Amino acid sequence: MYEQDKREIIRAALEIKNYGLIALSGGNVSVRKENGDVVVTPSGTAYETMREDDLIVFNKDGVRVEGTLRESVDTVALKYIYDQLPEVNAIIHTHQPYATAVGLIGDTFPAALTTLANVTLGAINVAPYCSAASLDMGVQAVNYLGGKRAVILKHHGVIAVGGNLKEALYAAIYMEEAAKAYLAAKAAGNVAIMTDEQTADAVEIHKSYGQNH
């Protein structure tokens, strides 16, 4: 069931590992299908050795329909996000260090670079601390996403979302690159923030980036 999606999820999990967005088996990757089924990485399983049949599938009611390993500890939060945001069909949860660090010094990750504006659609909110592996984690994520493609969970990590897996993956990766530059600039002095018009322009330009096929 959903073999192609499982392969893509494992590839995305290896990407976030390679880009330093998670350590060991932390975080999770999931996609939602048209019928409401969700395919998600299992709990505590190294991405380097993960196989397609290791992944878990649960239906729109949260009932497991495939997989024998223990599901992600964040499943209840993931289900809440999918239930509340019908436009979201992919979620990547990471513990990426630089973006998470931004969440320790403020309530917003401002749009200071076109890189951030392009893929996350503007400044990123920082959600207040909430317990990991809880429904509250999903509630806070939904409350603070604000129409963007990512939210920082204070003292925890990042949730990146998208209409597809590529959008969520790019949001997480480019957000981390932007966070590195932002923190370097902040350490050196004041950071120049993009205006709303500049941010909107960056978002619009990015729509024509890449290939249509």
RAQUIRA-V241916 format. One record per helix or strand of 2 or more residues. SS is the DSSP state (@ for helix, = for strand). FROM is the first residue (numbers start at 1). TO is the last residue. If there is no record, write none. Layout:
SS,FROM,TO  SS,FROM,TO
This chain:
@,3,18  =,28,32  =,38,40  @,47,49  @,52,54  =,56,58  =,64,66  @,75,84  =,90,94  @,97,102  =,108,109  @,114,120  =,124,127  @,135,145  =,150,153  =,157,162  @,165,188  @,196,206
